[in-house]
C-alpha cells in the first residue's frame, strides 16, 4: 500500500527520466555496507531502474553506469553526518562536501564529476544514512536496517 512519506515525496521530486541506482560501501564494515545491501533488497522488487552494487570502487563501474543512458543517478551510501544512527538524508551535490564518505576513495564528488564529463545534464543525488558502526566484521545495525527498509519502500513506490 502506498505510503507517500516525506522521504518518498523528496525522492519523487528529484527524479527525472531513466534512473540508475548505485550502491556504494564495504560489506565487511558493518553499516558501511548499506549501499550494497539496498541494491540486494531492490533486486527482489520490480523497480524501473538499473541497479549497480559498486562496493568500495564505484569508479570501476563508470562505463557500465554511463551505458545505461540514465537521466538520474542515485547514489546510496553511508555517510558520517553527525546525526543519529539510521538518520536518512537526501543530498544534492552541493550538500556532499559537508559529509564524510570515509571508507572509499576517491571521494564520491570526483566520481560524479567523471560521470558528468560531457553529460552535464545528468541529474545526480545521494541518499545517505548515518552509520552506527563501521567496524571491521560488524553487521548492519538495527537502526540502519530499519532505515534501509524505509528507503527501499520509498524507491519501490517511486519507481514502479
C-alpha angles and dihedrals in degrees: 000000000000114000101189090199124174087257091054092048092048091052093045090051091055100045125090130168124334114008132213120186119205120196115202129186151084113275089199092063107066114239092011086077093066094105095058090041092055091050088052090051093046092052088068090057132069098245121162095232141092110250127211127183099199098172111198097330110062090159088072088065099050096109096045090046092051090046089065090071088225120185090192127033117192117196118204114200144142112254134187101232100154091251135121116290110273095021111145125218129184104210133191123210090265090059102050096077087071096058135065122235091184106167099064138045146242098042117262089244091064090049091050090049088053091051092048094052104119090356102069092155094068108121110228132182139155132232104202132181126202107242124224096201134004095178118145109265095014122133126232108283122241090245093055093043090054090050092048089055090053093048091046091051092048092049094045091050091048098043104042 
